Amino acid sequence: MSGREQAFITALRQIAGDPAARNLSDDAAVLPRPSGDLVLSHDIIVENVHYFPSDPPETVAQKLVGVNLSDLAAKGAKPIGALMGYSLGPDYKWDQAFLKGLESVCHQYSLPLLGGDTVAVPRHTGHFSAMTVIGLAPSCGVPDRRAAKEGDDLWVTSPIGDAGFGLNLLKQKKNINHSAQEKLVQAYRSPEPRLKEGIWLAPHVHAMADISDGLLIDAERIANASGLAVRIRLDRVPLSSEAISCFGDTKSTRLQAVTAGDDYQLIMACAANKRQELLKLSKEKQFDLYRVGQLTAGSGLSLFYGAEPIKQPDRLGYLHG
């Protein structure tokens, strides 16, 4: 083990304080068996694919944790641990800044870091990092993409599109010079998993997922998995005031919002007779919830603006590979 790798692991020990991590001095963590089912998920983020080389290292750590915890949020699960894989590059200061961001975000979401692995990569090789998260399933059962029912309403937490608009600003190399633009860029760099909302919503929904690749494509995935069709009302999709101030509120803007991805909002199918119940829940818990469509018999996705049918965009969202 190199001196740099040893120094990195020593710094990680300050974050991995849970007894199950064994001070990162063993080859494996030992997590006490919880009462209930476990939910597990794994995601990798790669430089020049999921973030820019110029992005602050702290936000890269925040994105790594955020995208992984978002999968637990979609299952209504409570995080109980994580394992991380990390590529050590040539820039010691970058690694230290990443650690600072990792410590902050793990503390924010009460996520115990239990262990993992590090690997030194050659100079000029892009950074990558991976995380496996472990969650405790809700007692009501884990929402399943395959469980939507004909006639279900389709709901989302909000806003939709901020991360995609922030990515556009960065790609255009805009001078980020006011608070609205800064918030959009922050939405792209540092997604916030909707863990509390997932726990609150799980007992009330038939199906739930997080919006990682775009509202349209993730809605279609729920419909396909459930053997149904889905209708989306573009005019009901929630946009933030920052997105509207920077990009306007047009059909084109809304189509960009629903196909961009990286939102990490929740999308769910719920029985139509529970509309008031969901709205009451969102008011009591003080989070936003919007009804944007419906699951119907058939297959495929159809798009409307009010009562007007809208031609589908060529791309419904981000496709891997």
LUMRO-61072 format. One line per 8 residues: for each residue x, y, z of N, C-alpha, C. Coordinates in Angstrom, 1 decimal. Layout:
BEGIN
X Y Z X Y Z X Y Z  ... $
END
This chain:
BEGIN
0.8 -1.2 0.0 0.0 0.0 0.0 0.9 1.2 0.0  0.6 2.2 -0.9 1.4 3.4 -1.0 1.1 4.3 0.2  2.1 5.3 0.4 1.9 6.2 1.5 0.6 7.1 1.3  0.3 7.4 0.0 -0.9 8.2 -0.2 -2.1 7.5 0.0  -2.1 6.2 -0.3 -3.3 5.4 -0.1 -3.5 5.2 1.4  -2.4 5.0 2.2 -2.5 4.8 3.6 -3.0 6.1 4.3  -2.6 7.2 3.8 -3.0 8.5 4.3 -4.5 8.7 4.0  -5.0 8.3 2.8 -6.4 8.4 2.5 -7.2 7.6 3.4 $
-6.8 6.3 3.6 -7.6 5.4 4.5 -7.6 6.0 5.9  -6.5 6.5 6.4 -6.4 7.1 7.7 -7.4 8.2 7.8  -7.5 9.0 6.8 -8.5 10.1 6.8 -10.0 9.5 6.8  -10.2 8.5 6.0 -11.5 7.8 6.0 -11.9 7.3 7.4  -10.9 6.9 8.2 -11.3 6.4 9.5 -12.0 7.4 10.3  -11.7 8.7 10.1 -12.4 9.8 10.8 -13.8 9.9 10.4  -14.2 9.4 9.2 -15.6 9.4 8.8 -16.3 8.1 9.2  -15.6 7.0 9.1 -16.2 5.7 9.3 -16.1 5.4 10.8 $
-16.9 6.1 11.6 -16.9 5.9 13.0 -17.9 4.9 13.6  -18.7 4.3 12.7 -19.7 3.3 13.2 -18.9 2.0 13.7  -19.3 1.4 14.8 -18.6 0.2 15.2 -18.5 -0.9 14.2  -19.6 -1.0 13.3 -19.6 -2.0 12.3 -18.4 -1.9 11.3  -17.8 -0.7 11.2 -16.7 -0.5 10.3 -15.4 -1.0 10.8  -15.3 -1.3 12.1 -14.1 -1.9 12.7 -12.9 -1.0 12.5  -13.1 0.3 12.5 -12.1 1.3 12.3 -11.3 1.1 10.9  -12.0 0.5 10.0 -11.4 0.1 8.7 -10.1 -0.6 8.8 $
-10.0 -1.4 9.9 -8.8 -2.2 10.1 -8.9 -3.6 9.8  -10.1 -4.0 9.3 -10.4 -5.4 8.9 -10.7 -5.5 7.5  -10.9 -6.7 6.9 -11.2 -6.9 5.5 -12.7 -6.8 5.3  -13.5 -6.7 6.3 -15.0 -6.6 6.1 -15.6 -5.9 7.3  -16.7 -5.3 7.0 -17.6 -4.7 8.1 -18.5 -5.8 8.6  -18.9 -5.7 9.9 -19.8 -6.6 10.5 -21.0 -5.8 11.0  -22.1 -5.9 10.3 -23.3 -5.1 10.6 -24.3 -5.9 11.3  -24.7 -5.5 12.5 -25.7 -6.3 13.2 -27.0 -6.5 12.4 $
-27.5 -7.7 12.5 -28.7 -8.1 11.6 -29.9 -7.3 12.1  -30.5 -6.5 11.2 -31.7 -5.7 11.6 -32.9 -6.6 11.5  -34.0 -6.1 12.2 -35.2 -6.8 12.1 -36.0 -6.2 10.9  -36.2 -7.0 9.8 -36.8 -6.5 8.6 -36.0 -6.7 7.4  -36.6 -6.5 6.2 -35.9 -6.7 5.0 -34.9 -5.6 4.7  -33.9 -5.9 3.9 -32.8 -5.0 3.5 -33.1 -4.6 2.1  -32.7 -3.3 1.7 -32.8 -2.8 0.4 -31.3 -2.4 0.0  -30.8 -2.9 -1.1 -29.4 -2.6 -1.5 -29.4 -2.0 -2.9 $
-28.5 -1.1 -3.1 -28.3 -0.5 -4.4 -26.9 -0.1 -4.6  -26.5 0.0 -5.8 -25.1 0.3 -6.2 -25.0 1.2 -7.4  -24.3 2.3 -7.3 -24.1 3.2 -8.4 -22.6 3.6 -8.5  -22.2 3.9 -9.8 -20.8 4.4 -10.0 -21.0 5.8 -10.7  -20.1 6.7 -10.4 -20.0 8.0 -11.1 -18.6 8.1 -11.6  -18.5 8.7 -12.8 -17.3 8.7 -13.6 -17.1 10.1 -14.1  -15.8 10.6 -14.0 -15.5 11.9 -14.5 -15.7 12.0 -16.0  -16.2 13.1 -16.5 -16.5 13.4 -17.9 -17.8 12.6 -18.4 $
-18.4 11.8 -17.5 -19.7 11.2 -17.8 -20.8 11.8 -16.9  -20.5 11.8 -15.6 -21.5 12.2 -14.6 -21.1 13.6 -14.0  -19.9 14.0 -14.2 -19.5 15.3 -13.7 -18.3 15.8 -14.5  -18.0 17.1 -14.4 -16.9 17.7 -15.1 -15.7 17.7 -14.3  -14.5 17.6 -15.0 -13.2 17.7 -14.2 -13.1 18.9 -13.4  -13.8 20.0 -13.8 -13.7 21.3 -13.1 -14.6 21.4 -11.9  -15.5 20.4 -11.8 -16.5 20.5 -10.6 -15.7 20.4 -9.3  -16.1 21.1 -8.3 -15.5 21.0 -7.0 -15.5 19.6 -6.5 $
-14.4 19.1 -5.9 -14.4 17.7 -5.4 -15.4 17.4 -4.4  -15.7 18.4 -3.5 -16.7 18.3 -2.5 -18.1 17.9 -3.1  -18.4 18.5 -4.2 -19.7 18.2 -4.8 -19.7 16.9 -5.5  -18.6 16.4 -6.0 -18.5 15.0 -6.5 -18.9 14.0 -5.4  -18.3 14.2 -4.2 -18.7 13.3 -3.1 -20.2 13.4 -2.8  -20.7 14.6 -2.8 -22.1 14.8 -2.6 -23.0 14.1 -3.6  -22.5 14.2 -4.9 -23.3 13.5 -5.9 -23.2 12.0 -5.8  -22.0 11.4 -5.4 -21.9 10.0 -5.2 -22.9 9.5 -4.2 $
-22.9 10.2 -3.1 -23.8 9.7 -2.0 -25.3 10.0 -2.4  -25.6 11.2 -3.0 -26.9 11.6 -3.3 -27.6 10.6 -4.3  -26.9 10.2 -5.4 -27.5 9.3 -6.4 -27.8 7.9 -5.8  -26.9 7.5 -4.9 -27.1 6.2 -4.3 -28.3 6.2 -3.3  -28.3 7.2 -2.4 -29.4 7.3 -1.5 -30.7 7.5 -2.1  -30.7 8.1 -3.3 -32.0 8.3 -4.0 -32.7 7.0 -4.4  -31.9 6.0 -4.7 -32.5 4.7 -4.9 -33.1 4.1 -3.7  -32.6 4.4 -2.5 -33.2 3.9 -1.3 -34.5 4.8 -1.0 $
-34.4 6.1 -1.3 -35.6 6.9 -1.2 -36.8 6.4 -2.0  -36.5 5.9 -3.2 -37.6 5.4 -4.0 -38.2 4.1 -3.5  -37.5 3.5 -2.5 -38.1 2.3 -1.9 -38.6 2.5 -0.5  -38.6 3.8 -0.1 -39.0 4.1 1.2 -38.1 3.6 2.3  -36.9 3.4 2.0 -35.9 2.7 2.9 -35.1 3.7 3.7  -34.7 3.3 4.9 -33.9 4.1 5.8 -32.4 3.7 5.7  -31.5 4.6 5.3 -30.1 4.1 5.2 -29.5 3.6 6.5  -28.8 2.5 6.4 -28.1 2.0 7.6 -26.6 1.7 7.3 $
-26.1 1.9 6.1 -24.7 1.7 5.9 -24.3 1.9 4.4  -23.0 2.1 4.2 -22.5 2.2 2.8 -21.1 1.7 2.7  -20.8 1.1 1.5 -19.4 0.7 1.2 -19.0 1.6 -0.1  -17.8 2.0 -0.1 -17.3 2.9 -1.2 -16.1 2.4 -1.9  -16.0 2.5 -3.2 -14.8 2.2 -4.0 -14.4 3.6 -4.5  -13.1 3.8 -4.5 -12.6 5.1 -4.9 -11.2 5.0 -5.6  -11.1 5.8 -6.7 -9.9 5.9 -7.5 -9.0 7.0 -7.0  -7.8 6.7 -6.5 -6.8 7.7 -6.1 -6.1 8.2 -7.3 $
-6.3 9.5 -7.6 -5.5 10.1 -8.7 -4.2 10.8 -8.2  -3.6 11.5 -9.0 -2.3 12.1 -8.7 -2.4 13.4 -7.8  -3.6 13.9 -7.7 -3.8 15.2 -7.0 -4.3 15.0 -5.6  -3.3 15.1 -4.6 -3.6 14.9 -3.2 -4.6 15.8 -2.7  -4.6 17.1 -3.1 -5.5 18.1 -2.6 -6.9 17.8 -3.1  -7.1 17.3 -4.3 -8.4 16.9 -4.8 -9.0 15.8 -3.9  -8.2 14.8 -3.6 -8.7 13.7 -2.7 -9.1 14.2 -1.4  -8.3 15.2 -0.8 -8.6 15.7 0.5 -9.9 16.5 0.5 $
-10.1 17.2 -0.6 -11.4 18.0 -0.7 -12.6 17.0 -0.9  -12.4 15.9 -1.6 -13.4 14.9 -1.8 -13.8 14.4 -0.4  -12.8 14.1 0.4 -13.1 13.5 1.8 -13.9 14.5 2.6  -13.5 15.8 2.5 -14.3 16.8 3.2 -15.8 16.8 2.8  -16.0 16.7 1.5 -17.4 16.6 1.0 -18.1 15.4 1.5  -17.3 14.2 1.5 -17.9 13.0 1.9 -18.3 13.0 3.3  -17.4 13.5 4.2 -17.8 13.6 5.6 -19.0 14.4 5.8  -19.1 15.6 5.1 -20.3 16.4 5.3 -21.6 15.8 4.9 $
-21.6 15.1 3.7 -22.8 14.5 3.2 -23.2 13.3 4.0  -22.2 12.5 4.4 -22.6 11.3 5.3 -23.2 11.8 6.6  -22.7 12.9 7.1 -23.2 13.4 8.4 -24.6 13.9 8.1  -24.8 14.6 7.0 -26.1 15.2 6.7 -27.2 14.2 6.7  -26.9 13.0 6.1 -27.9 12.0 5.9 -27.8 10.8 6.9  -27.0 11.0 8.0 -26.7 10.0 9.0 -26.4 8.6 8.4  -25.5 8.7 7.4 -25.1 7.5 6.6 -23.8 6.9 7.2  -23.8 5.8 7.8 -22.5 5.2 8.3 -21.7 4.7 7.1 $
-20.4 5.1 7.0 -19.5 4.5 6.0 -18.9 3.3 6.7  -19.0 2.1 6.1 -18.6 0.9 6.7 -17.3 0.3 6.2  -16.9 0.7 5.0 -15.7 0.2 4.4 -15.7 0.3 2.9  -14.9 -0.5 2.2 -14.8 -0.4 0.7 -13.4 -0.7 0.2  -13.0 0.0 -0.8 -11.7 -0.3 -1.4 -11.2 1.0 -2.1  -9.9 1.1 -2.2 -9.3 2.2 -3.0 -8.3 1.6 -4.0  -8.1 2.3 -5.1 -7.2 1.8 -6.1 -6.5 3.0 -6.7  -5.2 3.0 -6.9 -4.4 4.0 -7.5 -4.5 3.9 -9.0 $
-4.8 5.0 -9.7 -4.9 4.9 -11.2 -3.8 5.7 -11.8  -3.5 5.4 -13.1 -2.4 6.2 -13.7 -2.7 7.6 -13.9  -1.7 8.4 -14.0 -1.9 9.9 -14.3 -2.7 10.0 -15.6  -3.5 11.0 -15.7 -4.4 11.3 -16.9 -5.6 10.3 -17.0  -5.7 9.4 -16.0 -6.9 8.6 -16.0 -8.0 9.3 -15.2  -9.2 9.4 -15.7 -10.3 10.1 -15.0 -10.6 9.5 -13.7  -11.1 10.3 -12.8 -11.6 9.8 -11.5 -12.8 9.0 -11.7  -13.0 8.0 -10.8 -14.3 7.3 -10.7 -14.5 6.9 -9.3 $
-15.7 6.8 -8.8 -16.0 6.3 -7.5 -17.3 5.5 -7.5  -17.5 4.6 -6.6 -18.7 3.8 -6.6 -19.1 3.6 -5.1  -20.4 3.4 -5.0 -20.9 3.2 -3.6 -22.0 2.1 -3.6  -22.0 1.3 -2.6 -23.2 0.4 -2.4 -23.8 0.9 -1.1  -25.1 1.1 -1.1 -25.8 1.6 0.0 -26.8 0.4 0.5  -27.0 0.4 1.8 -27.8 -0.6 2.5 -28.9 0.1 3.2  -30.1 -0.2 3.0 -31.2 0.4 3.7 -32.2 -0.6 4.3  -32.9 -0.1 5.3 -33.9 -0.9 6.0 -35.2 -0.7 5.4 $
-35.8 -1.7 4.9 -37.1 -1.6 4.1 -38.2 -1.1 5.1  -39.2 -0.4 4.5 -40.4 0.0 5.3 -41.2 -1.2 5.7  -41.9 -1.1 6.9 -42.7 -2.2 7.4 -43.9 -2.5 6.5  -44.3 -1.4 5.7 -45.5 -1.6 4.8 -45.2 -2.4 3.5  -43.9 -2.7 3.3 -43.5 -3.3 2.1 -42.8 -2.3 1.2  -42.0 -2.9 0.3 -41.1 -2.0 -0.6 -41.9 -1.7 -1.9  -42.1 -0.5 -2.3 -42.7 -0.2 -3.5 -42.0 -0.8 -4.7  -42.7 -1.2 -5.7 -42.2 -1.9 -6.8 -42.6 -1.3 -8.1 $
-41.7 -1.1 -9.1 -42.1 -0.5 -10.4 -43.2 -1.3 -11.1  -43.2 -2.6 -10.8 -44.1 -3.5 -11.5 -45.5 -3.4 -11.0  -45.8 -2.6 -9.9 -47.1 -2.8 -9.2 -48.1 -1.7 -9.5  -47.8 -0.8 -10.4 -48.8 0.2 -10.8 -50.1 -0.4 -11.3  -51.2 0.2 -11.1 -52.5 -0.3 -11.5 -53.2 0.6 -12.5  -54.0 0.0 -13.4 -54.8 0.8 -14.3 -55.6 1.8 -13.6  -55.6 3.1 -14.0 -56.3 4.2 -13.4 -55.5 4.9 -12.3  -54.4 4.4 -12.0 -53.5 5.1 -11.0 -53.2 6.5 -11.5 $
-53.1 7.5 -10.6 -52.5 8.8 -10.9 -51.0 8.7 -10.8  -50.4 9.5 -11.6 -48.9 9.6 -11.6 -48.5 11.0 -10.9  -47.7 10.9 -9.9 -47.3 12.1 -9.1 -45.8 12.2 -9.1  -45.3 13.5 -8.9 -43.9 13.7 -8.7 -43.7 14.7 -7.6  -42.6 14.6 -6.9 -42.1 15.6 -6.1 -41.4 16.7 -7.0  -41.1 17.8 -6.5 -40.6 18.9 -7.4 -39.4 19.5 -6.9  -38.7 20.3 -7.7 -39.0 20.7 -9.1 -38.4 19.7 -10.1  -38.8 19.8 -11.3 -38.3 18.9 -12.4 -37.5 19.8 -13.4 $
-36.3 19.3 -13.7 -35.5 20.0 -14.8 -34.4 20.8 -14.3  -34.3 21.2 -13.0 -33.3 22.1 -12.5 -31.9 21.6 -12.8  -31.6 20.3 -12.6 -30.3 19.8 -12.8 -29.9 19.8 -14.3  -30.9 19.5 -15.2 -30.6 19.6 -16.6 -30.3 21.0 -17.1  -31.0 22.0 -16.5 -30.8 23.4 -16.9 -29.4 23.8 -16.3  -29.1 23.3 -15.1 -27.7 23.6 -14.6 -26.6 23.0 -15.5  -26.8 21.8 -16.0 -25.9 21.2 -16.9 -25.7 22.0 -18.1  -26.8 22.5 -18.7 -26.8 23.3 -19.9 -26.0 24.6 -19.7 $
-26.1 25.2 -18.5 -25.3 26.4 -18.2 -23.8 26.1 -18.2  -23.5 24.9 -17.6 -22.1 24.6 -17.5 -21.5 24.2 -18.9  -22.3 23.5 -19.7 -21.9 23.1 -21.0 -21.7 24.4 -21.9  -22.5 25.4 -21.7 -22.4 26.6 -22.5 -21.3 27.5 -21.9  -20.7 27.1 -20.8 -19.6 27.9 -20.2 -20.1 29.3 -19.9  -21.3 29.3 -19.4 -21.9 30.6 -19.0 -21.2 31.1 -17.7  -21.1 32.4 -17.6 -20.6 33.0 -16.4 -21.7 33.0 -15.4  -21.6 32.1 -14.4 -22.6 31.9 -13.4 -22.6 33.1 -12.4 $
-23.5 34.1 -12.6 -23.3 35.3 -11.9 -24.5 35.8 -11.2  -25.5 34.9 -11.0 -26.6 35.3 -10.1 -27.2 34.1 -9.5  -28.0 34.3 -8.4 -28.4 33.2 -7.5 -29.3 32.2 -8.2  -30.1 32.6 -9.2 -30.9 31.6 -9.9 -30.1 30.6 -10.7  -29.0 31.1 -11.4 -28.1 30.2 -12.1 -27.4 29.3 -11.1  -26.9 29.9 -10.0 -26.2 29.1 -9.0 -27.0 28.0 -8.5  -28.3 28.2 -8.2 -29.1 27.1 -7.7 -29.3 26.0 -8.7  -29.4 26.4 -10.0 -29.6 25.3 -11.1 -28.3 24.5 -11.2 $
-27.1 25.1 -11.1 -25.9 24.4 -11.2 -25.7 23.5 -9.9  -26.1 24.0 -8.8 -26.1 23.2 -7.6 -27.0 22.0 -7.7  -28.1 22.1 -8.3 -29.0 21.0 -8.4 -28.4 19.9 -9.3  -27.5 20.3 -10.3 -26.8 19.3 -11.1 -25.7 18.7 -10.3  -24.9 19.5 -9.6 -23.7 19.0 -8.9 -24.0 18.3 -7.6  -25.0 18.7 -6.9 -25.3 18.1 -5.6 -26.7 17.7 -5.4  -27.2 16.6 -6.0 -28.6 16.2 -5.9 -28.9 15.9 -4.5  -30.2 16.1 -4.1 -30.7 15.9 -2.8 -31.6 14.7 -2.8 $
-31.3 13.5 -2.3 -32.2 12.4 -2.2 -33.4 12.7 -1.4  -34.5 12.3 -1.8 -35.8 12.5 -1.1 -36.1 11.4 -0.1  -35.2 11.2 0.8 -35.3 10.1 1.8 -36.6 10.3 2.7  -36.8 11.4 3.2 -37.9 11.6 4.1 -39.2 11.4 3.3  -39.3 12.0 2.2 -40.5 11.9 1.3 -40.8 10.4 1.0  -39.7 9.7 0.6 -39.9 8.3 0.3 -40.5 7.5 1.4  -40.0 7.7 2.6 -40.5 7.0 3.8 -42.0 7.4 4.1  -42.3 8.7 3.9 -43.7 9.1 4.1 -44.6 8.6 3.1 $
-44.1 8.5 1.8 -45.0 8.1 0.7 -45.2 6.6 0.5  -44.2 5.8 0.9 -44.2 4.4 0.7 -45.5 3.7 1.1  -46.1 4.0 2.2 -47.4 3.3 2.6 -48.6 3.6 1.7  -48.5 4.7 0.9 -49.6 5.2 0.1 -49.6 4.9 -1.4  -48.5 4.3 -1.9 -48.3 4.2 -3.3 -48.3 2.7 -3.8  -48.6 2.5 -5.0 -48.5 1.2 -5.6 -47.1 1.0 -6.2  -46.5 2.0 -6.8 -45.2 1.9 -7.4 -44.4 3.3 -7.2  -43.1 3.2 -7.1 -42.3 4.4 -6.9 -40.9 4.2 -7.5 $
-40.4 5.3 -8.0 -39.0 5.3 -8.5 -38.4 6.7 -8.4  -37.1 6.8 -8.5 -36.5 8.1 -8.6 -36.3 8.5 -10.0  -36.3 9.8 -10.3 -36.2 10.3 -11.6 -34.7 10.6 -11.9  -34.0 9.6 -12.4 -32.6 9.7 -12.6 -32.3 10.0 -14.1  -33.0 9.5 -15.0 -32.8 9.6 -16.4 -33.7 10.5 -17.1  -34.7 11.0 -16.5 -35.7 11.9 -17.1 -37.1 11.5 -16.7  -38.0 12.5 -16.5 -39.4 12.2 -16.1 -40.1 11.3 -17.1  -40.0 11.6 -18.4 -40.7 10.8 -19.4 -40.2 9.4 -19.4 $
-38.9 9.2 -19.5 -38.4 7.8 -19.6 -38.6 7.0 -18.4  -38.5 7.6 -17.2 -38.8 6.9 -16.0 -40.2 6.6 -15.7  -41.1 7.5 -16.2 -42.6 7.2 -16.2 -42.9 6.0 -17.1  -42.3 6.0 -18.3 -42.5 4.9 -19.2 -42.0 3.6 -18.7  -40.9 3.6 -17.9 -40.4 2.4 -17.3 -41.4 1.8 -16.3  -42.0 2.7 -15.5 -43.0 2.2 -14.6 -44.2 1.6 -15.3  -44.6 2.3 -16.4 -45.7 1.8 -17.2 -45.4 0.4 -17.8  -44.2 0.3 -18.4 -43.8 -0.9 -19.1 -43.7 -2.1 -18.1 $
-43.1 -1.8 -16.9 -42.9 -2.8 -15.9 -44.2 -3.3 -15.4  -45.3 -2.4 -15.4 -46.6 -2.8 -14.9 -47.5 -3.3 -16.0  -47.1 -3.3 -17.3 -47.9 -3.7 -18.4 -49.0 -2.7 -18.7  -48.7 -1.4 -18.6 -49.7 -0.4 -18.8 -49.2 0.7 -19.7  -50.0 1.7 -20.1 -49.7 2.9 -20.8 -49.7 4.0 -19.8  -49.0 5.1 -20.2 -49.0 6.3 -19.3 -49.2 7.6 -20.1  -50.0 8.5 -19.6 -50.3 9.8 -20.2 -49.7 10.8 -19.3  -49.0 11.8 -19.9 -48.3 12.8 -19.1 -48.9 14.2 -19.5 $
-49.2 15.0 -18.5 -49.6 16.4 -18.8 -48.4 17.3 -18.6  -47.9 17.8 -19.7 -46.7 18.6 -19.7 -47.0 19.9 -18.9  -48.2 20.4 -19.0 -48.5 21.7 -18.4 -48.6 21.6 -16.9  -48.6 20.4 -16.3 -48.7 20.2 -14.9 -47.3 19.9 -14.3  -46.4 19.7 -15.1 -45.0 19.4 -14.6 -44.5 20.6 -13.8  -44.0 20.5 -12.6 -43.6 21.6 -11.8 -42.2 22.1 -12.2  -42.1 23.4 -12.5 -40.8 24.0 -12.8 -40.4 25.0 -11.6  -39.2 25.1 -11.3 -38.8 26.1 -10.3 -38.8 27.5 -10.8 $
-38.9 28.4 -9.9 -38.9 29.9 -10.3 -37.6 30.2 -10.9  -36.5 29.5 -10.4 -35.1 29.8 -11.0 -35.1 29.3 -12.4  -35.6 28.1 -12.7 -35.6 27.7 -14.1 -36.4 28.6 -15.0  -37.6 29.0 -14.5 -38.4 29.9 -15.4 -37.7 31.3 -15.6  -37.1 31.8 -14.5 -36.4 33.1 -14.7 -35.2 33.0 -15.7  -34.6 31.9 -15.7 -33.4 31.7 -16.6 -33.8 31.3 -18.0  -34.8 30.4 -18.2 -35.1 29.8 -19.4 -36.6 30.0 -19.9  -37.4 30.7 -19.1 -38.8 30.9 -19.5 -39.7 29.7 -19.3 $
-41.0 29.9 -19.5 -41.9 28.8 -19.3 -42.6 28.6 -20.6  -42.1 27.8 -21.5 -42.6 27.4 -22.8 -42.7 25.9 -22.9  -43.4 25.4 -24.0 -43.4 24.0 -24.2 -42.0 23.5 -24.4  -41.2 24.2 -25.1 -39.8 23.8 -25.3 -39.1 23.6 -24.0  -39.2 24.6 -23.2 -38.5 24.5 -21.9 -39.0 23.3 -21.1  -40.3 23.1 -21.1 -40.9 22.0 -20.3 -40.4 20.6 -20.9  -40.3 20.6 -22.3 -39.8 19.3 -22.9 -38.3 19.1 -22.5  -37.6 20.2 -22.4 -36.2 20.0 -21.9 -36.2 19.5 -20.5 $
-37.1 20.0 -19.7 -37.1 19.7 -18.2 -37.4 18.2 -18.1  -38.4 17.6 -18.8 -38.8 16.3 -18.6 -38.0 15.2 -19.3  -37.0 15.6 -20.0 -36.1 14.7 -20.7 -34.7 14.8 -20.2  -34.3 15.7 -19.3 -33.0 16.0 -19.0 -32.3 15.0 -18.0  -33.1 14.5 -17.0 -32.5 13.6 -16.1 -31.8 14.3 -14.9  -31.2 13.5 -14.0 -30.4 13.9 -12.9 -31.3 14.7 -11.9  -32.6 14.6 -11.9 -33.5 15.3 -11.0 -33.4 14.7 -9.6  -33.5 13.3 -9.6 -33.6 12.6 -8.3 -34.7 13.0 -7.4 $
-35.8 13.5 -8.1 -37.1 13.6 -7.5 -37.8 12.2 -7.5  -38.9 12.1 -6.8 -39.6 10.8 -6.8 -40.8 10.9 -7.7  -41.1 9.7 -8.4 -42.2 9.6 -9.2 -43.0 8.4 -8.8  -44.3 8.5 -8.6 -45.0 7.4 -8.0 -46.4 7.2 -8.7  -46.9 6.0 -8.6 -48.3 5.7 -9.0 -49.1 5.4 -7.8  -50.3 6.0 -7.7 -51.1 5.9 -6.6 -52.6 5.9 -7.0  -53.4 5.1 -6.3 -54.8 5.0 -6.6 -55.5 6.4 -6.7  -56.4 6.6 -7.6 -57.0 7.9 -7.8 -57.8 8.3 -6.6 $
-58.4 7.3 -5.9 -59.2 7.7 -4.7 -58.3 8.1 -3.5  -57.0 8.2 -3.7 -56.1 8.7 -2.6 -55.6 10.1 -2.8  -56.2 10.8 -3.8 -55.7 12.1 -4.1 -55.7 13.0 -2.9  -56.8 13.1 -2.2 -56.9 14.0 -1.0 -55.9 13.6 0.1  -55.8 12.3 0.2 -54.9 11.7 1.2 -53.5 12.1 1.0  -53.0 12.1 -0.3 -51.7 12.5 -0.6 -51.5 14.0 -0.4  -52.4 14.7 -0.8 -52.3 16.2 -0.7 -52.3 16.6 0.8  -53.1 15.9 1.6 -53.0 16.2 3.0 -51.7 15.8 3.6 $
-51.1 14.7 3.2 -49.8 14.3 3.7 -48.7 15.3 3.3  -48.8 15.8 2.0 -47.8 16.7 1.6 -47.9 18.1 2.4  -49.1 18.4 2.7 -49.3 19.7 3.5 -48.8 19.5 4.9  -49.1 18.4 5.5 -48.7 18.1 6.9 -47.2 18.0 7.0  -46.5 17.4 6.0 -45.1 17.2 6.1 -44.3 18.3 5.4  -45.0 19.2 4.8 -44.5 20.4 4.1 -43.5 20.0 3.0  -44.0 19.2 2.0 -43.2 19.0 0.8 -44.2 19.1 -0.4  -43.6 19.4 -1.5 -44.4 19.6 -2.7 -44.7 18.3 -3.4 $
-45.9 18.2 -4.0 -46.4 17.0 -4.7 -47.3 17.4 -5.8  -47.1 16.9 -7.0 -47.8 17.3 -8.2 -48.3 16.1 -8.9  -49.6 16.2 -9.3 -50.2 15.1 -10.1 -50.0 15.5 -11.6  -49.2 14.6 -12.3 -48.8 15.0 -13.7 -49.3 14.0 -14.7  -50.0 13.0 -14.3 -50.4 12.1 -15.4 -51.3 10.9 -14.8  -51.4 9.9 -15.6 -52.3 8.7 -15.3 -51.8 7.5 -16.0  -51.9 6.4 -15.3 -51.6 5.0 -15.9 -52.9 4.5 -16.5  -52.9 4.0 -17.7 -54.1 3.5 -18.4 -53.8 2.1 -19.0 $
-54.9 1.5 -19.5 -54.7 0.3 -20.2 -53.9 0.5 -21.5  -53.2 -0.5 -22.0 -52.4 -0.4 -23.2 -50.9 -0.4 -23.0  -50.2 0.3 -23.9 -48.8 0.4 -23.7 -48.3 1.7 -24.3  -47.1 2.1 -23.9 -46.4 3.3 -24.5 -46.8 4.5 -23.7  -46.2 5.6 -24.1 -46.4 6.9 -23.5 -47.0 7.9 -24.4  -48.0 8.7 -23.9 -48.6 9.8 -24.7 -48.4 11.1 -23.9  -48.3 12.2 -24.6 -47.9 13.4 -24.0 -48.9 14.5 -24.4  -49.4 15.3 -23.4 -50.4 16.3 -23.6 -50.0 17.6 -23.0 $
-50.5 18.7 -23.6 -50.4 20.0 -23.0 -51.8 20.5 -22.8  -52.4 20.4 -21.7 -53.8 20.6 -21.5 -54.5 19.4 -22.2  -55.5 19.7 -23.1 -56.1 18.7 -23.8 -55.5 18.4 -25.2  -54.4 19.2 -25.5 -53.8 19.1 -26.8 -52.7 18.0 -26.8  -52.8 17.0 -27.7 -51.7 16.0 -27.8 -50.4 16.7 -28.3  -49.3 16.2 -27.8 -48.0 16.8 -28.1 -47.2 15.6 -28.7  -46.5 16.0 -29.8 -45.6 15.0 -30.4 -44.4 14.7 -29.4  -44.2 13.4 -29.3 -43.1 13.0 -28.4 -41.7 13.5 -28.9 $
-40.8 13.9 -28.0 -39.5 14.2 -28.4 -38.8 13.0 -28.9  -37.7 13.2 -29.7 -36.9 12.1 -30.3 -36.3 11.3 -29.1  -36.0 12.0 -28.0 -35.3 11.3 -26.9 -36.1 11.5 -25.7  -36.6 10.4 -25.0 -37.4 10.5 -23.8 -36.5 10.8 -22.6  -35.2 10.6 -22.6 -34.4 10.8 -21.5 -33.0 10.3 -21.8  -32.2 10.2 -20.7 -30.8 9.7 -20.8 -30.8 8.2 -20.9  -30.1 7.7 -22.0 -30.0 6.2 -22.2 -28.5 5.9 -21.9  -28.2 4.9 -21.1 -26.9 4.5 -20.7 -26.3 3.8 -21.9 $
-25.0 4.0 -22.2 -24.3 3.3 -23.3 -24.8 3.8 -24.6 $
END
